[in-house]
């Protein structure tokens, strides 16, 4: 029988991945000619965020069953996918025409702030008890951060002249 090494961390990673995929799906559903480029970029960001979370879930959940080289490969996927996700989010903003009155800046600021709070919690080594640690707290906090990013992305309109 297989033993999951960090079950709560694996579960919160899976929840983060599911949230990311849901945000990509809901953004795809509201895509139209006014936001086709920016929305596709944000969808790609949410999908790569899910890839990072699922790779993290595998890393944390089954680390006893992989050799160090394989674990490093999983961790490299996590880091690269997180970087790609951020790059897609920035590109989605660059492709959009952002006005202060459309609320996008408020939601982007909230997403960035919550992400930074999550990073601080993760770096702190926080441990609520033996089963809930800094990684788990970060994953839960980041779900809210991604929600705020979704709210921003759902209000974006492509910049005039962006090829669709």
C-alpha positions, 0 to 999 in steps of 0.5 A: 500500500502506498503512503502519501508523505504530506497528505495535507500539502498534496490536498491543498496543491490539488485544490490550488490546481482545481481552482486554477483550472476552474478560473481558466474555464470560466474565463474561456466561457466569457471570452469574446472579440473584445478580450480574445488575446488578453483572455487567452494569455490569462487562461494560459497563466491559470493552466500553467499555475495548475501544472505547477500545483499538480507537479507540487502535489506529486512532489509533496505527496510521493517524495518517498518513492522518487530518487533525488534526480526525479524529485529535482525534475518535479521541483524544476517543473514547479518553478518553471511553471510558476514563472510561466504563469506570472509571465502569461499574466503580465502579457495578458495585462500588456495586451489589454487596455486598462482603465482605472474606472473598470476596476481592473487595477483594484483586483490586480492590486488585491491579487498581488497583495494576497500573493505576497502575503502568501509568500511571506507566510510560506517563507516564515515556516509557519506551522499550525500543527503537525498536519498544517504547515507553511506550504498548506497555508500558502496554497489556501491563501494563493487560491484567493490570490488567483480569484482576485486575478480572475476578477481582474482578467474577467474585466479586461478588454484588449488594447486597440490594434491587438491582432485577434 
